[in-house]
Amino acid sequence: MDIGARKLQILSAIVNEYIRTGEPVGSKRVAQLLDLQISSATIRNEMAVLFDLGLLEQPHTSAGRIPSHLGFRVYLDQLLHCRALTEEEKDGIDALFNVRNPDPDRLLSDAAQALANFTGCATVSATSTPEHIAVRRIDVIPVAPRAVMILVIATNGVIKNKVCRVDVTLTPEILEFFAKFSNDRFAGRSLHEISLGYVNSVAVALGEYSRVFTPLLACIFDLCKQIFDGQYFVGGNTNLLAYKEFSGVAHELLTLLEKRETFGDISTASAPSVTVTIGKENSLSELSNTAVVVARYNVGPDLCGAIGVIGPVRLDYSRLIPHLEYFAQTLGSLLTDTMEQDEEH
């Protein structure tokens, strides 16, 4: 959209002031902000043109204007200038991840909460699992005469465990047999290949012992599926209650955030490292008054992680985007280190 340099200056001033205050911006205030050698009346005329173009809106009977979602899109595409982070700001983000031998699940959960605290918005953290990721090994640990803990360790460093009960007493010999049998059938096989049909075929191979071990095989299948499905965590969803924009839809929005399918595919999209979706650009009606800012990152050689911020459209993008990009890069590096350390062991 070609609207001319002066109108772009005015639009930029209105967007920046609206981000700062959350209040409509009048022509006199725009004149103060720009310090142009033109009158408030001229600025009012330019604002009227921006209004006719759909880039500004007039809330209620206010004399001021606010940017429309289309106005924010023009601002993001043509006017936004993100400054580089200072070393101090980078150190502050690094300090959030000052952990040793982080568990991937805990790291992703803590990252979502830390980013929510920093932004004052809701956040989501998600990973997907590439099809080449396989089972590294399965551990079978006795916890009771008729119960074991099953651990599935994948080649990307993710570990899932679950306690499983059976109808017979599990002797050391039985446990040793099942541990060897399950590793023979599952270790080295990609998670993508471990379907319900494959697990049923493994059960058939046990012959008369299948009844005893079927609960354990079902447990292994469930853990493999959890790892393949990836992780999804939400942080700071109640932060959205503080924004007047969401007063009428807060319940629906909070419910939506808890559903993995809402943002579960953000880590698989082949998109630039940071994307911003404004208002009705979001496909779900509950998100029609929000901005969703997502940064994607690599874990090892694979682009399979993402962390996103959900908040009002009037976010401070010039500050948020570089912080989010560095935050995602740091998270990806830590998860990569965790995966590589696990491979060494």
C-alpha positions as CSV (number, residue, x, y, z in Angstrom):
1,M,0.0,0.0,0.0
2,D,1.6,3.3,-1.2
3,I,0.2,6.1,1.0
4,G,3.0,8.6,0.9
5,A,5.9,9.5,3.3
6,R,4.1,12.0,5.4
7,K,1.1,9.8,6.0
8,L,3.4,7.0,7.0
9,Q,5.1,9.3,9.5
10,I,1.8,10.2,11.0
11,L,0.7,6.5,11.1
12,S,4.0,5.6,12.8
13,A,3.6,8.3,15.4
14,I,0.0,7.2,16.2
15,V,0.9,3.5,16.4
16,N,3.9,4.2,18.7
17,E,1.9,6.5,21.0
18,Y,-1.0,4.0,21.1
19,I,1.3,1.2,22.0
20,R,2.7,3.4,24.8
21,T,-0.6,4.6,26.3
22,G,-3.4,2.4,25.0
23,E,-5.4,5.6,24.4
24,P,-6.7,7.3,21.2
25,V,-4.3,9.8,19.7
26,G,-5.4,13.3,18.6
27,S,-3.9,15.6,15.9
28,K,-2.4,18.0,18.4
29,R,-0.5,15.1,20.1
30,V,0.7,13.9,16.7
31,A,2.0,17.4,15.9
32,Q,3.9,17.4,19.2
33,L,5.4,14.0,18.5
34,L,6.5,14.8,14.9
35,D,7.5,18.4,15.3
36,L,6.6,19.0,11.7
37,Q,6.2,22.4,10.2
38,I,2.5,21.7,9.5
39,S,-0.6,22.7,11.4
40,S,-2.9,20.4,13.4
41,A,-5.5,21.0,10.7
42,T,-3.3,19.6,8.0
43,I,-2.5,16.6,10.3
44,R,-6.2,16.1,10.9
45,N,-6.8,16.0,7.1
46,E,-4.0,13.4,6.7
47,M,-5.5,11.4,9.5
48,A,-8.9,11.5,7.8
49,V,-7.3,10.0,4.7
50,L,-5.7,7.3,6.8
51,F,-9.1,6.7,8.3
52,D,-10.7,6.4,4.9
53,L,-8.0,3.9,3.9
54,G,-8.9,1.7,6.8
55,L,-5.6,2.3,8.6
56,L,-7.1,4.2,11.5
57,E,-10.3,3.8,13.6
58,Q,-12.3,6.1,15.8
59,P,-13.4,4.5,19.0
60,H,-16.8,5.7,20.2
61,T,-17.1,9.5,20.1
62,S,-13.4,10.2,20.9
63,A,-11.7,13.0,19.0
64,G,-8.6,10.8,18.7
65,R,-7.8,7.8,16.5
66,I,-6.3,4.4,17.1
67,P,-4.6,2.2,14.5
68,S,-6.7,-0.5,12.9
69,H,-5.4,-4.0,12.5
70,L,-4.6,-3.1,8.9
71,G,-2.7,-0.1,10.2
72,F,-0.7,-2.3,12.5
73,R,0.1,-4.5,9.5
74,V,1.4,-1.6,7.5
75,Y,3.4,-0.5,10.5
76,L,5.0,-3.9,10.9
77,D,5.7,-4.4,7.2
78,Q,7.0,-0.9,6.4
79,L,7.8,1.2,9.5
80,L,9.0,-1.0,12.3
81,H,12.6,-0.7,13.4
82,C,13.9,-3.2,15.9
83,R,17.0,-2.3,17.7
84,A,19.7,-4.8,18.5
85,L,19.8,-6.2,22.1
86,T,22.5,-4.8,24.3
87,E,24.9,-7.3,26.0
88,E,23.1,-6.5,29.3
89,E,19.8,-7.5,27.8
90,K,21.3,-10.7,26.4
91,D,22.8,-11.5,29.8
92,G,19.4,-11.0,31.4
93,I,17.9,-13.6,29.1
94,D,20.8,-16.0,29.6
95,A,20.3,-15.8,33.3
96,L,16.8,-17.1,32.9
97,F,18.3,-20.3,31.6
98,N,21.1,-20.7,34.2
99,V,20.5,-24.4,34.8
100,R,22.6,-27.5,34.7
101,N,21.5,-30.7,32.9
102,P,18.0,-29.4,32.1
103,D,15.2,-31.8,31.6
104,P,13.6,-30.8,28.2
105,D,10.0,-30.8,29.6
106,R,11.0,-28.7,32.6
107,L,13.0,-26.4,30.4
108,L,10.2,-25.8,28.0
109,S,7.7,-25.2,30.8
110,D,10.0,-22.8,32.6
111,A,10.7,-21.0,29.4
112,A,7.0,-20.4,28.8
113,Q,6.6,-19.0,32.3
114,A,9.7,-16.9,32.2
115,L,8.7,-15.3,28.9
116,A,5.2,-14.7,30.3
117,N,6.7,-12.9,33.3
118,F,8.9,-10.8,31.0
119,T,6.2,-9.8,28.5
120,G,3.1,-9.6,30.8
121,C,1.3,-11.7,28.1
122,A,0.4,-15.3,27.7
123,T,3.0,-17.6,26.1
124,V,3.1,-21.0,24.5
125,S,6.1,-23.3,24.1
126,A,5.9,-26.2,21.6
127,T,8.1,-28.8,20.0
128,S,7.4,-31.3,17.2
129,T,9.4,-34.5,16.7
130,P,11.0,-35.1,13.3
131,E,10.2,-38.5,11.8
132,H,13.8,-39.7,12.1
133,I,13.9,-39.5,15.9
134,A,14.1,-43.1,17.3
135,V,13.9,-45.0,20.5
136,R,17.4,-45.1,22.0
137,R,16.5,-47.6,24.8
138,I,13.9,-48.7,27.2
139,D,14.5,-49.2,30.9
140,V,12.3,-51.3,33.1
141,I,12.6,-50.5,36.8
142,P,10.8,-52.5,39.5
143,V,8.8,-50.4,42.0
144,A,6.5,-53.1,43.5
145,P,6.0,-56.8,43.2
146,R,3.5,-56.2,40.5
147,A,4.5,-52.8,39.2
148,V,7.3,-51.4,37.2
149,M,8.3,-48.0,35.9
150,I,8.9,-47.9,32.1
151,L,11.3,-45.3,30.8
152,V,11.5,-44.6,27.0
153,I,14.6,-42.6,26.1
154,A,14.6,-41.1,22.6
155,T,17.5,-40.1,20.4
156,N,16.6,-36.4,20.8
157,G,17.2,-36.5,24.5
158,V,13.5,-36.6,25.6
159,I,12.7,-39.1,28.4
160,K,9.2,-40.2,29.3
161,N,8.2,-42.5,32.1
162,K,5.1,-44.2,33.5
163,V,4.3,-46.7,36.2
164,C,2.5,-49.8,34.9
165,R,0.9,-52.5,36.9
166,V,0.4,-56.2,35.9
167,D,-1.5,-59.2,37.2
168,V,1.5,-61.3,38.0
169,T,4.5,-61.0,40.3
170,L,7.5,-59.7,38.4
171,T,10.6,-61.6,39.3
172,P,14.1,-60.4,38.3
173,E,14.2,-63.0,35.6
174,I,10.9,-61.8,34.1
175,L,12.0,-58.2,34.2
176,E,15.3,-59.1,32.5
177,F,13.5,-61.0,29.8
178,F,11.1,-58.2,29.1
179,A,13.8,-55.5,29.1
180,K,15.8,-57.4,26.5
181,F,12.8,-58.3,24.5
182,S,11.4,-54.7,24.4
183,N,14.8,-53.2,23.4
184,D,15.2,-55.8,20.7
185,R,11.9,-54.7,19.2
186,F,11.9,-51.0,19.9
187,A,15.4,-49.6,20.3
188,G,16.6,-48.1,17.0
189,R,13.1,-47.9,15.5
190,S,11.8,-44.4,14.7
191,L,8.9,-43.2,16.8
192,H,7.0,-42.5,13.6
193,E,7.0,-46.3,12.8
194,I,5.7,-47.3,16.3
195,S,2.1,-47.6,15.5
196,L,-0.6,-49.5,17.3
197,G,-0.4,-52.1,14.6
198,Y,3.3,-52.6,15.1
199,V,2.8,-53.0,18.9
200,N,0.1,-55.6,18.3
201,S,2.5,-57.5,16.1
202,V,5.1,-57.4,18.9
203,A,2.5,-58.7,21.3
204,V,1.8,-61.6,19.0
205,A,5.5,-62.5,19.0
206,L,5.3,-63.1,22.7
207,G,2.9,-66.0,22.2
208,E,1.4,-67.3,25.4
209,Y,3.2,-64.6,27.4
210,S,1.4,-61.8,25.6
211,R,-1.4,-61.6,28.2
212,V,1.2,-60.9,30.9
213,F,3.2,-58.3,29.0
214,T,0.4,-56.5,27.0
215,P,0.0,-53.8,29.7
216,L,3.7,-53.1,29.5
217,L,3.6,-52.9,25.7
218,A,0.7,-50.6,25.9
219,C,2.6,-48.4,28.3
220,I,5.6,-48.3,25.8
221,F,3.3,-47.4,23.0
222,D,1.8,-44.5,25.0
223,L,5.2,-43.1,26.0
224,C,6.4,-43.3,22.4
225,K,3.3,-41.5,21.2
226,Q,3.8,-38.8,23.8
227,I,7.4,-38.2,22.6
228,F,6.4,-38.2,19.0
229,D,3.5,-35.8,19.5
230,G,6.0,-33.3,21.0
231,Q,5.6,-31.0,24.0
232,Y,3.2,-28.1,24.6
233,F,3.2,-25.7,27.5
234,V,1.3,-22.5,28.4
235,G,2.6,-19.8,30.7
236,G,1.0,-16.7,32.1
237,N,-2.4,-17.2,30.5
238,T,-4.1,-15.2,33.4
239,N,-2.0,-12.2,32.4
240,L,-4.5,-11.6,29.7
241,L,-7.1,-10.7,32.3
242,A,-5.3,-7.4,32.9
243,Y,-6.0,-6.1,29.3
244,K,-9.3,-4.3,28.8
245,E,-9.4,-5.5,25.2
246,F,-10.1,-9.0,26.4
247,S,-12.7,-8.2,29.1
248,G,-15.5,-9.8,27.2
249,V,-13.7,-12.8,25.8
250,A,-11.3,-13.7,28.6
251,H,-12.9,-17.1,29.5
252,E,-13.0,-18.3,25.9
253,L,-9.4,-17.1,25.3
254,L,-8.0,-18.8,28.3
255,T,-9.8,-22.0,27.4
256,L,-8.5,-21.9,23.9
257,L,-4.9,-21.5,25.0
258,E,-5.0,-24.7,27.0
259,K,-5.8,-26.7,23.9
260,R,-2.7,-28.1,22.2
261,E,-4.4,-28.1,18.8
262,T,-4.7,-24.2,19.0
263,F,-0.9,-23.7,18.6
264,G,0.4,-27.2,18.4
265,D,1.5,-26.8,14.7
266,I,3.5,-23.6,15.3
267,S,6.7,-25.6,15.6
268,T,6.3,-27.3,12.3
269,A,5.6,-24.3,10.0
270,S,8.3,-23.5,7.6
271,A,8.3,-19.8,8.2
272,P,10.8,-17.0,9.0
273,S,12.3,-17.2,12.5
274,V,9.8,-14.6,13.8
275,T,6.3,-14.1,12.5
276,V,3.5,-11.7,13.7
277,T,-0.2,-12.5,13.1
278,I,-2.5,-9.6,13.7
279,G,-6.2,-9.7,14.6
280,K,-8.3,-11.3,12.0
281,E,-5.2,-12.7,10.3
282,N,-5.6,-15.4,13.0
283,S,-7.9,-18.1,11.8
284,L,-9.8,-18.5,15.1
285,S,-12.4,-16.0,16.1
286,E,-11.3,-16.0,19.7
287,L,-8.0,-14.6,18.5
288,S,-9.5,-11.8,16.4
289,N,-8.4,-9.1,18.8
290,T,-5.0,-10.5,19.6
291,A,-1.4,-10.4,18.3
292,V,0.4,-13.7,18.1
293,V,4.2,-13.4,17.8
294,V,6.1,-16.6,17.2
295,A,9.8,-17.4,17.1
296,R,11.0,-20.7,15.8
297,Y,14.3,-22.4,16.6
298,N,16.3,-25.5,15.8
299,V,17.0,-28.4,18.1
300,G,20.1,-30.0,16.6
301,P,19.8,-29.9,12.8
302,D,16.0,-29.8,12.9
303,L,13.6,-26.8,12.9
304,C,11.2,-28.3,15.4
305,G,10.7,-25.8,18.3
306,A,8.7,-22.6,18.7
307,I,7.8,-20.2,21.4
308,G,5.0,-17.6,21.1
309,V,3.6,-14.6,22.8
310,I,-0.2,-13.9,22.8
311,G,-1.3,-10.5,23.8
312,P,-3.2,-7.4,22.7
313,V,-2.5,-5.9,19.2
314,R,-0.8,-2.9,20.8
315,L,2.3,-4.8,21.8
316,D,5.7,-3.1,21.8
317,Y,7.0,-5.0,18.8
318,S,10.3,-3.1,18.5
319,R,11.2,-4.3,21.9
320,L,9.4,-7.7,21.9
321,I,10.7,-9.1,18.6
322,P,14.5,-9.0,19.2
323,H,14.0,-10.3,22.8
324,L,11.8,-13.1,21.6
325,E,14.2,-14.0,18.8
326,Y,17.2,-14.2,21.2
327,F,15.1,-16.0,23.8
328,A,14.2,-18.7,21.2
329,Q,17.8,-19.1,20.0
330,T,19.0,-19.6,23.6
331,L,16.3,-22.1,24.3
332,G,17.1,-24.0,21.1
333,S,20.8,-24.1,22.0
334,L,20.1,-25.4,25.4
335,L,17.8,-28.2,24.1
336,T,20.5,-29.0,21.5
337,D,23.2,-29.3,24.2
338,T,20.9,-31.5,26.3
339,M,20.3,-33.8,23.3
340,E,24.0,-34.0,22.5
341,Q,25.0,-34.7,26.1
342,D,22.4,-37.5,26.2
343,E,23.8,-39.0,23.0
344,E,27.3,-39.1,24.6
345,H,26.0,-41.2,27.4
